[in-house]
Amino acid sequence: MTPSAAERIPVRLAASPQGVALTAALGLVGVVALFVPPGGPRMPLLFAIGILLGVTLYHGAFGFSSAYRRLITRGETTAVRAQLVMLGVATVLFAPVLAAGSVFGHAVAGAVAPAGVQVAIGAFLFGIGMQLGSGCGSGTLYTAGGGSPRMLVVLAAFCAGSFWASLHMGWWEQLPSLGTIALGDAWGWATAATLQVIILAALWMLLGRVGERQPAVRARESIWLRAVCGPWSLLTAAVVLAGLNFAVLLIAGHPWSITWAFSLWGAKFAALLGWSPADGFWSGEFQRTALSRGVLEDVTSLMDIGIMIGALAAAAMAGRFAPMFRIAPRSLLAALLGGVAMGYGARIAYGCNIGAFFSGVASTSVHGWLWIAAALGGAWFGVRLRPWFGLKN
């Protein structure tokens, strides 16, 4: 008789490397928690949210690059429609808080940035890069944390590209721009949020009519076992991600972002090699302060680390932690090029699929809509480059 899922999972966790991975994840949680700077519950709570984000991304297999690739190559729309649900839920949650401008006694602000040529170019580069790298900003973190050595290469290249772009920000910011436009500020939050939800709902229905649905993932026998060990439906993951982004807004005072940390990590590594900041991007007060402090004192860095740890734990609980260290040379080259393109693109576009698209659109920022339009164009181009590097579509 075939054992039930409840009987199989303990065997998986006891076996190597699953038990080792889970133990490592728990140990890393303890180490990071030990070194998180004191000063109230804010940073520990954000670290915990980062862990939950990693678990959600992994169990939901919630990837943006794969969603766009399946849309472009096979007309599958389920994953993209889940993103629309995520954006709609986040918009409704964000609007009253952003309209108030403060919560729990501290100021809050949305993810808004200038909508200009540099955003379009950066997002287009990012779209190419996420197809070559086989991951986006969040996808790179959760797949790397889940046991993919190739995605660790992408992450390193991502940091290098992001730091490289930071040195050129002055030039990019001189290009034509519409300026910073938040529809909530321009039209009123009730009007803007309602209109945006209507647009997202219309897109959801349109994709449902013209696209093919992705085959459903087989669920485990127990809902509680599925919650811990996965898999989760895309819709479940979408709603949870929207709620967690809202929690970040409430606690951090700004929405979820990812790639600022990559710029910071790249800059810290460059400083170890002798680089020192001069005029330009790194002369700003926020950037200089972040460079002078420890990594765990930076909100985005702490949450990114939490995402990787959460994904590591989720992979172990799912019995799927199985690193493959043999990477084909062409695939390795694609990982490097894709990581650099994503890093460079995300920096000049003021964020990635999370900071610019998800958080930007949820904040009713025009630059978020511009970002996704350009990124889809880049993804279309990147999908056609993948076979050159031996990557399947």
C-alpha positions in Angstrom: 0.0 0.0 0.0 1.3 3.5 -0.9 1.9 5.6 2.3 0.0 8.8 2.7 1.6 12.2 2.5 1.5 12.5 6.3 3.6 9.3 6.5 6.0 10.2 3.7 7.0 13.7 4.9 8.8 12.7 8.2 10.9 10.2 6.2 11.9 12.9 3.8 12.8 15.3 6.5 14.9 12.7 8.3 16.8 11.9 5.2 19.7 13.8 3.9 19.9 16.5 2.6 16.4 17.6 3.7 17.0 17.3 7.4 20.4 19.1 7.0 18.7 21.9 5.0 15.9 22.4 7.5 18.4 22.4 10.4 20.6 24.9 8.5 17.5 27.2 8.0 16.6 27.1 11.6 20.2 27.8 12.6 20.4 30.7 10.2 17.2 32.2 11.7 18.8 32.0 15.1 22.1 33.5 14.0 20.5 36.4 12.2 18.0 37.1 15.0 21.0 37.2 17.4 22.7 39.9 15.4 19.7 42.0 14.4 20.3 45.4 15.9 18.3 46.1 19.1 15.7 48.9 19.1 12.2 47.5 19.2 10.2 44.9 17.3 10.4 46.6 13.9 13.4 44.8 12.4 12.6 41.4 13.9 9.1 41.6 12.5 10.4 42.6 9.0 12.8 39.7 9.2 9.9 37.3 10.0 7.9 38.7 7.1 10.9 38.1 4.8 10.9 34.4 5.9 7.2 34.2 5.2 7.7 35.7 1.8 10.3 33.1 1.0 8.0 30.3 2.1 5.1 31.7 0.1 7.2 32.3 -3.1 8.6 28.7 -2.9 5.5 26.8 -2.0 3.5 28.8 -4.6 6.3 28.6 -7.2 5.4 32.2 -7.8 7.8 33.2 -10.5 7.3 36.2 -12.8 9.8 35.2 -15.5 8.3 31.8 -16.0 4.8 33.3 -16.0 5.7 35.6 -18.8 7.6 32.9 -20.7 4.6 30.6 -20.6 2.3 33.4 -21.7 4.6 34.3 -24.7 5.4 30.7 -25.8 2.2 28.8 -24.9 -0.5 31.3 -24.2 -0.9 30.1 -20.6 -2.4 32.9 -18.5 -3.0 31.4 -15.1 0.2 32.7 -13.5 -0.2 36.2 -15.0 -3.9 36.3 -13.9 -2.7 35.4 -10.4 -0.4 38.4 -10.5 -3.4 40.6 -11.4 -5.3 39.3 -8.4 -2.3 40.1 -6.2 -2.1 43.6 -7.6 -5.8 44.2 -7.1 -5.8 43.0 -3.5 -2.7 45.1 -2.7 -4.2 48.2 -4.3 -7.3 47.9 -2.1 -5.2 47.4 1.0 -2.7 50.1 0.3 -5.1 52.9 -0.7 -6.6 53.9 2.7 -3.2 53.8 4.4 -1.4 55.9 1.7 -4.4 58.3 1.6 -3.9 58.8 5.4 -0.1 59.3 5.0 0.6 57.7 8.4 -0.2 54.7 10.5 0.6 53.7 14.1 2.2 57.2 14.5 4.8 57.0 11.7 4.7 58.2 8.1 4.1 55.9 5.2 4.8 56.4 1.5 4.2 54.4 -1.6 6.7 53.1 -4.1 6.6 56.0 -6.5 9.4 57.1 -8.9 9.7 59.2 -12.1 8.1 57.6 -15.2 10.7 58.3 -17.9 12.9 56.9 -20.6 15.3 55.4 -18.1 12.5 53.3 -16.6 11.5 52.0 -20.0 15.1 51.1 -20.9 15.8 49.6 -17.5 12.7 47.5 -17.5 13.4 46.3 -21.0 16.9 45.2 -20.0 15.4 43.5 -16.9 12.9 41.6 -19.1 15.7 40.2 -21.2 17.8 39.4 -18.1 15.1 37.5 -16.3 14.6 35.2 -19.2 18.4 34.5 -19.5 18.7 34.2 -15.8 15.5 32.2 -15.4 14.4 34.3 -12.5 13.4 37.8 -11.5 14.2 39.7 -8.4 12.1 37.6 -6.0 12.6 34.5 -8.1 16.4 34.8 -7.9 16.2 35.0 -4.1 13.8 32.1 -3.5 15.3 29.7 -6.0 18.8 30.4 -4.7 17.6 29.9 -1.2 15.8 26.8 -2.3 19.0 25.1 -3.4 19.9 26.3 -6.9 23.7 26.9 -7.3 23.0 28.5 -10.7 20.8 31.1 -9.1 23.6 32.0 -6.7 25.6 32.9 -9.8 22.7 35.0 -11.0 22.5 36.7 -7.6 26.2 37.6 -7.7 25.9 39.0 -11.2 22.7 40.8 -10.2 24.6 42.6 -7.4 27.5 43.5 -9.8 25.1 44.8 -12.4 23.2 46.8 -9.9 26.3 48.4 -8.4 27.6 49.1 -12.0 24.4 51.0 -12.8 24.5 53.0 -9.6 27.7 54.6 -10.9 25.8 55.9 -14.0 22.6 57.1 -12.3 23.4 60.8 -12.9 23.5 60.3 -16.6 20.3 58.2 -16.8 18.4 60.7 -14.7 19.0 63.4 -17.3 16.9 61.6 -19.9 13.3 62.8 -20.6 10.7 62.0 -17.9 7.1 62.7 -17.0 8.2 63.0 -13.4 6.7 61.2 -10.4 3.0 60.6 -10.9 0.9 58.8 -8.3 -2.7 58.5 -9.5 -3.9 58.4 -5.9 -2.4 61.9 -5.3 -3.6 63.2 -8.7 -7.1 61.9 -8.8 -7.9 61.1 -5.1 -7.2 57.6 -3.6 -10.8 56.3 -3.8 -11.1 57.2 -7.5 -7.6 56.0 -8.4 -7.9 52.7 -6.5 -11.4 52.0 -7.9 -10.3 52.7 -11.5 -7.1 50.6 -11.1 -9.1 47.6 -9.7 -11.5 47.9 -12.7 -8.6 47.8 -15.1 -7.0 44.9 -13.4 -10.3 43.0 -13.4 -10.8 43.7 -17.1 -7.3 42.4 -17.9 -8.1 39.3 -15.7 -11.2 38.6 -17.6 -9.6 39.2 -21.0 -6.7 36.9 -20.3 -9.2 34.3 -19.1 -10.9 34.4 -22.5 -7.9 34.5 -24.8 -5.4 32.3 -23.0 -5.0 28.7 -22.0 -5.0 27.8 -18.4 -2.0 26.2 -16.7 -2.6 22.6 -15.5 -3.6 22.6 -11.8 -1.0 21.4 -9.3 -2.0 18.3 -7.5 -2.7 19.1 -3.8 -1.5 17.1 -0.9 -4.0 15.0 1.1 -4.2 17.3 4.2 -4.7 21.1 4.1 -2.5 21.5 7.1 0.2 19.4 5.6 -0.1 21.4 2.3 0.2 24.7 4.3 3.5 23.6 5.7 5.0 21.4 3.0 3.3 22.8 -0.2 2.4 23.1 -2.9 0.2 26.1 -2.7 -2.1 27.3 -5.5 -1.0 30.4 -7.4 -4.1 32.2 -6.2 -3.4 31.4 -2.5 0.2 32.7 -3.0 -1.0 35.8 -4.7 -3.3 36.8 -1.8 -0.7 36.0 0.8 1.9 38.0 -1.0 -0.4 41.0 -1.2 -1.1 40.7 2.5 2.6 40.4 3.4 3.4 43.5 1.2 0.8 45.4 3.1 2.4 44.3 6.4 5.7 45.6 5.1 4.0 49.0 4.4 2.6 49.2 7.8 5.8 48.2 9.7 8.6 49.7 7.4 6.6 52.7 6.3 7.2 51.8 2.6 6.2 48.8 0.4 8.3 45.7 -0.2 11.4 46.1 -2.3 14.3 43.8 -3.2 17.0 45.2 -5.4 18.3 48.1 -3.4 20.0 45.5 -1.2 21.8 44.1 -4.3 23.2 47.6 -5.1 24.3 47.9 -1.5 25.9 44.4 -1.4 27.8 45.2 -4.6 29.0 48.5 -3.2 30.2 46.9 0.0 32.1 44.3 -1.9 33.6 47.0 -4.2 34.7 48.9 -1.0 36.5 45.8 0.2 38.5 45.9 -3.1 39.4 49.6 -2.6 36.6 51.5 -4.2 35.5 54.6 -2.3 32.3 56.7 -3.1 32.7 60.1 -4.6 30.1 62.4 -6.0 27.0 60.8 -7.5 24.5 58.2 -6.4 26.5 57.1 -3.3 27.0 60.6 -2.0 23.4 60.8 -0.9 22.8 60.7 2.8 20.7 57.5 2.7 23.3 55.7 0.6 26.3 56.9 2.7 24.6 55.8 5.9 23.7 52.4 4.5 27.3 51.9 3.4 28.7 52.8 6.8 26.3 50.4 8.7 26.1 46.7 8.9 24.0 44.7 6.4 21.5 43.6 9.0 20.8 47.2 9.8 19.3 47.7 6.3 15.6 46.8 6.0 15.8 45.5 2.5 18.9 43.4 3.1 17.5 41.8 6.2 14.2 40.9 4.4 16.1 39.5 1.4 18.1 37.3 3.7 14.9 36.3 5.3 13.4 35.3 1.9 16.3 33.0 1.2 16.1 31.4 4.6 12.4 30.9 4.2 12.8 29.4 0.8 15.5 27.0 2.2 13.1 25.9 4.9 10.3 25.5 2.5 12.4 23.4 0.1 13.4 21.1 3.0 9.8 20.8 4.2 8.7 19.9 0.6 11.4 17.3 0.3 12.8 19.1 -2.7 16.2 20.5 -1.5 18.5 18.9 -4.1 21.3 21.2 -5.3 22.7 20.4 -8.8 26.2 21.7 -9.1 26.8 20.8 -12.7 26.0 23.8 -14.8 26.4 23.7 -18.6 28.9 26.4 -19.8 26.3 28.1 -22.0 23.7 28.1 -19.1 26.4 29.6 -16.9 27.1 32.3 -19.4 23.3 33.1 -19.6 23.2 33.2 -15.8 26.0 35.8 -15.7 24.6 37.9 -18.6 21.0 37.7 -17.2 22.1 38.7 -13.7 24.0 41.7 -14.9 21.2 42.8 -17.2 18.7 42.5 -14.3 20.9 44.3 -11.9 21.6 47.2 -14.3 18.0 47.4 -15.5 16.5 47.3 -12.0 18.8 50.1 -10.7 18.0 52.5 -13.5 14.3 51.6 -13.5 14.0 52.2 -9.7 13.3 48.6 -9.0 12.4 45.1 -10.2 9.3 43.1 -10.6 8.6 43.7 -6.9 9.8 47.2 -6.0 8.8 48.8 -9.3 6.0 46.6 -10.6 4.2 45.0 -7.7 4.7 47.8 -5.1 4.7 50.6 -7.7 1.3 49.6 -9.2 -0.2 48.9 -5.8 0.9 52.5 -5.0 -0.9 53.7 -8.2 2.5 54.9 -9.5 2.6 55.4 -13.3 6.1 54.2 -13.4 4.9 50.8 -12.3 2.7 50.5 -15.3 5.4 51.7 -17.6 7.8 49.2 -16.0 5.6 46.1 -16.8 4.9 47.3 -20.4 8.6 47.6 -21.1 9.6 44.5 -19.2 7.1 42.3 -21.2 8.8 43.6 -24.4 12.2 42.6 -23.0 10.8 39.2 -21.9 9.6 38.6 -25.5 13.1 39.3 -26.8 14.7 37.3 -24.0 12.6 34.2 -24.7 14.0 34.2 -28.2 17.5 34.4 -26.9 17.2 31.4 -24.5 17.8 28.6 -27.1 21.1 30.2 -28.0 22.2 29.4 -24.5 20.7 25.9 -24.4 17.8 27.0 -22.3 14.4 25.4 -22.9 11.2 27.4 -23.4 
